[in-house]
């Protein structure tokens, strides 16, 4: 059984070595697991909350897409897409906004931090707070719930947002589920083993500290950045303490255990810092050299990147489009074809038999409902929503066999294959009545 995992990458900057070790590399390794159904997306709608520079966002989308692919992400194995290429996400955001409590959003850490800063400065509490910032958790909930992700790897600062997605999804299920849970409830996954790398000055590597090491710059840029790593004043020949040297922390994150043990011993034996930096460059260049070449080639072919992202979006929408249709149906945004026709002098029946498609775990099914909403039959699970839809249409377009099954149930057959099970009855007579209702429902749908 596979587990759906979803990770978003905000497109507001260029990835650096810390991003690679802390997020990109472990996520790509996780995507190779046999039981993983991985979704990775460029969170460019989220970027608009933080950045009002269109050129920067555009460049960042290019660089981040190229970084993930150059680092080994396989778009054939995972679903890799841009958030803004999935129109179902902003529509779901609105559906969720309509059930999300304002009190819940008031408690979001980012919003509370903005209010606290304003109060400290004597400003209006909401000065500079956009609705994008305020409703950020709802957009993140839509990202997660749209694809019913079970596991969401996040940093500790994002745990609250995953919990809010659970709350919002649970609220929607309660209001509109009618016995069905449309949304799986996600869990935040904190990778305790993921590296938090020090930057050039020993603090956490971060663009805000301007202490980053470029990920896919040239070999010269990498060597120059390593040369600027701050070390203590111990001279060549003097023993160094590896456990207090952030240069050793960087080395250890990319070296084999054997290389790390040898490097530790060399530092304790008095290895000069200049030589130590040279060895760090060799280890980093060995890991990043081929990926650097792939990155340069991808950056030079933006059309190819665009094609990969659009293909990923099409793959994601195979899930999103039918699922949003179910959600629209659930909240009442339904077709008017079953209503009385405007201007008609003769009343038409307001209800007809219908199929209702839905997702169940990793499979897709449909129900056949009678004119009064009574469930008549439930389909077998299908691997794809498209197959479920085609099967329901075939039941209408071609004569289907409705036959009695074991006990007081019955089955719907296509080409002598069972595609749906009828609702079980209390007696053979009740079963026979349901069989006739089912045949009448399919005949009504055929005439519609």
N, C-alpha and C positions, 0 to 999 in steps of 0.2 A: 504494500500500500504506500502510495506517495504522499508526501506532506508538502503543501504549497507554502513557499517562502517568498517574501516580498521585501525588496530593498530599494529605497529612493536616494538619488544623488542630486543635491541642489546645484544648479548651474550658475554659480556666482564667482567662480575663480578657476585657477589652474591647479590640478592636483600636484601635491608635492610628496616627498618621500614618506612623511608621516601618514598621509592619506593612504598611500600604497600599503604600508605595513599594517596599519590599523584597521583598514576597511576593505580595500580592493583585493589584496592578495587572499585574506581569509574567506571573503565572499566567493571568489572564483573557485577556491578549493572546495568550499561547501557545495557549489553547484555541480560538482562532479559526483556527488553521492548518488547511488542508484535509487534511493527513495526520495530524492529532492525534485520538486517541480518549482523551479526558480523563476521569479519575475524580477527584473531589474529595470528601473526607469529613470530617465533624466527629469528631475522635478523642476521643470522650467516655469510652471505656474507659481510654485513656491518662491522661485527666484525673484519674481516680480514684487514680492512683499519686501524683499531686502535691498533690491537694486533697481534704480531708475535709469540705468545706462544701457540702452538697447545694444550698442556695439559690444559691450562687455558680456552681456548675456548671450548674444549670438556667438561670440568667440569661445565662451566657456562651454556652450553646448557642443561645439566642434571638438574642443580639446578633451572634454570629459568622455565623449563617445569614443574618440580615438584612443584614449588612455585605457579604458576598459577592454576594448577589443585587442589592443596591442599587448595587454597584460595577460591575455589568454582566455577571455570570456568567449564562449562559443555560441553565437546567435542561433545556431541550429539546435542546440541542446536546451537553451533557456529562452525566455520571452524577454526581449530587450527592446525598449520603446521609449518614445518621448511622451511625457504626460499630456502635452498640448495636442498630440495627435489622436487622443481618445476623447471625442466629444461627449461620450457618455459620462465621463468623470465630472465635468462641471454641472451636468444635469442632475447626477446623483447628489452632488454637493448641495444643490438647492433642496432636493427631497429630504436630505438629512438635516439641513438648516431648519426646516419646518418642524422638526421633532426635537432638535437640540435645545436644551434649556439655557436661557441666558445666564442663570446662576452657575451652570457648569462651565460656561466659557469665561465667566468672570474670574474663575479660579485658575485659569491657565497661567503657567509660570511666566511666559513671555509677556503677556498682557499685564500681569501684576507687577513685573519688573519695570515696565514702561511707566505705569502709574506711580510707582514708588519714586522713580527718578524725577518725574514731574513734580511730585509733592516736595521732594528735597530741594528742588530749585524754585519753589514758590509758584509753579505754573498750574494751570488748570489740569486736573488729573488725566484728562484724555487728550491733552495737547500733543499733536503729531501722531496720534494713534489712528491708523487707517482701519477700515473694515477688513482689509486683507490680513493685517496682523491679528485683529480680534478674532476673526473666524478661521484662522489658520488651522486649528484642530479639526474643524469640520472638513476642510479640504483633505487633510491627511487621513481622516476617517474614510472619506470616499475612495482615496487611493487604495486603502487596505480592504475595505468591504466590497468594493466593486469586483474583486477577484477572490473574495473569500479566503484570504491568506490566513493560515493558521499560526505561522511563526513570522515575527517581524524583528530582525536583528537591528538594534538601536543602541545608541549611547545612553548613559544613565539620565541625561537631561531630556531624553525623549520618551521615557517610560510613561510619563503622565499622558502623553498624547495617545499612546496605544490603549491605555486604560479608558480614555475618553471615547476612543473609537468603539470599544466594547460597550460602554454605556449607551452610546447613540444607536449602535446596531441593536442592542437589546430593547431599547425603547421602540424602534421601528418594528421589530418582531412582535412586540406586545400589542402595538396599535393596529397593525395591518396583517399580521401573520395568520390569524384565523386558524390556529393550530399548527402552522408551519413556521419554521425559523428560516427566513430568507437569508440571514447573514450568520455565518460562523463567527464565533467570538475569538478574536486574535489574542495571541500571547506575545509579550515582549521578550526577546531573547538577548540577554546580556552576555557577550563573549568575554569572560573574565581573563581568558588567556591571550586576548588580542593585545598587541604591543601598543604602548603609548610612547612614541619616540621623543627623546630630547632634541631640541633644535641646536643651533650654533652656539647659543649662550647657556645651554643647560636647562632652560625652561621648556615646557611642552612645545613641540614644533607647531607653529601656527602662523598664518599670514598676518594676524593681528599683531604679533610680536616681531614681524619681519626677520624671523630667524630660521627660515625654511631652507631645505636642500632641494633643488629642482629634481623632479623625477626623470623627465626625458629631455633635459637640456643636453648640450654636447658634452663629450668627455672632458673638454677643457673647463666648461662651466661646472661640472661635477667636481673636478679636481680643485678648482678655485674655491668652491663653497666649503669643501672639506678642510682646506687650508685655513679657513676662518673659524673653525671650531675652537672654542675656548678651552684651554687646558691649564693645569697648575704650573708652577715655576720649577718643578723638579728637572734637573739637568740629565743629559744622557748618562747612563750608568747608574743613576739613582733609582732604587725600586719605586714603582708606581702601584697605587691601590686600584685594581680594576673595578672594584665595587663602588668606588666613588667617582669613577671616570665615565662621563656620559659618552665619550668616544668609544669605550668598550661596550656600552649598552647598544650603540648603533651597530657596532661590528657583530655583536652576538645575534642581533635580529636577522642577519642575512647570512651568517656563516653556519657551517655544519658544527655539530658538537665537538668533533675532533679539532677543527680549526679554532673554535672558541677556546678550548682548553690550551692549545698551543699559544694562542695570542695572550691569554691570561698569564701563562708562565713567562712569556717573553717580557710583558710589562713588569712583572714582579722581579725579573732579572735585570731591569734597567733599560729596556728598549726606549730609544729616543722618541719623543712625541712626533717629530717629523717623519720618522720611519713608520710609526704606528699609523699615521694618517695615510701614508702611502699604501700600507696593507689594507686599510679600510677602503681606499679607492679601488684596489684590485678586486676585493670581494663584491663591492657594489657594481662595478663595471661588468663583472662576470655574470651577475644576475640580470642586470638591466640592459646590457649591450644589444642583444638581439631584439628585445622589446622596443628599445630606442629606435632601431632601424624600422621596425614595423610601424611604430608611431609616426615617424617622419613620412613614411609612404602613405599612411592613412590621411594625415593632415594635407598631403599634396593631392588627395583624390576625394574632395568633399562630396562629389556626386555619388561615389560608391558608398560613403557613410550614410548619405541621405537614403539611398536604396535599402540599406540594411535596416535603418530605423523605421522606414515605411513598411517594410516587410514584417518587422516586429510588431508594429501597430496593427497591421491587418490580422496577425496571429492573436494579439490580445483582444481585438474587437470580436473575434469569433466567440469569445466568452461574454464580452461586455454587452454587445448589442442585444442578443436574446434575453440576457438577464435583466437589462434595463426595461425591456418590454414587459417582463413579469412584474417588475417593481411599479411601473406605470399602471398596470392593470390592478395591482394591489391597492394603490392609493386612490383609484377611481378615474385615472386619465385613460379612459377606454374608448374604443370605437363607438360611433353613434349608429352603426348599421343595424343594431338590434333595437333602436328607438323608433318611435312613431315618425314617419317621414313628414317633414315640414310641408304644409300645404295640401296634404292628402285629405280627402273627404272620408276615407275609409280607414278605420283603425287596423293597424297590423299588429301581429303579436309582438310584445315588447321583449320576449325572451326566446332564445333558440338554444338548441344543444350546442356545445362548444368543447374544444380541446383547450386545456390549460397546461402549458409547459412549465417546467421548473427544474432547478438544479438540486441534486442530492449528493453531497460530498463531491467526488470526482466524476460523477456520472450525471446524465440528463434523462428526465422522464416526462411523461405527460399523463394527464387524467382526462377521461371522457366524462363530461357532465351533462345531465339531462336538462330540459328546459327550465326546471325549477331549481337547478343547482345540485341535484342529487348526483353523487358520484356513481358512475356505472362501471367503470373499468380503470385500471392503473397499468401503465405500460411497464415492460421490462426495462432495466437500466441500459442506456446507450452511452458509448464512449464520447460521442460528440453531439452537440446541440443540433447540428445540421441533420444528422441521421435521425434523431428523434422527430424533427419537423417533417422530414421526407416521409417517414413511416406513417405519421398521423394523416398526411395528405393522401397516401396510398390507400389507407383504410376507407377514405371517402371516395377516391377516384375509381377504385376497383372493388368488385364484390368481395367482401370479407366473410369468412366463415365464422359464425358465432356458435360455438359448440359447448355442450355441457362437459364439465370436467369432473374431477374427483369430488366426492361429497356433494355439497350444494353450491358449488362454484361453476364458473364457465370461462371460456377462453376465446380470445380473438386471434384468428390465424391469417397469415399472409403466406401464400405458397407453402402451405402446410407447416409453417413455423409459427410458434406462439410469440406474439408481439405484445400481448396485454392479457392481464388476468381480470376477469369480472369480479365484482364485489360478491362475497359469499352471502348466501341467504340462510334462513332458518329451516327451510323445507324445500323439497323439490318443486312444489307449486309456486312458492315465492321466487325460486330461481328461474323457473320458466317465464314468469312475469317479467323479471329483469332482463332476460334474454330478448323478449319481444320489445321491451323499451329500448334496449341497446340497438337492435336492428332498426327500430323506428328513428332513433337519434341519428344513426349513420345515414339513413335514407334522407332525413331532413337536411343534413349537412350536404349531401350530394346534390340536392335540389337548390341549395342557396346560391 
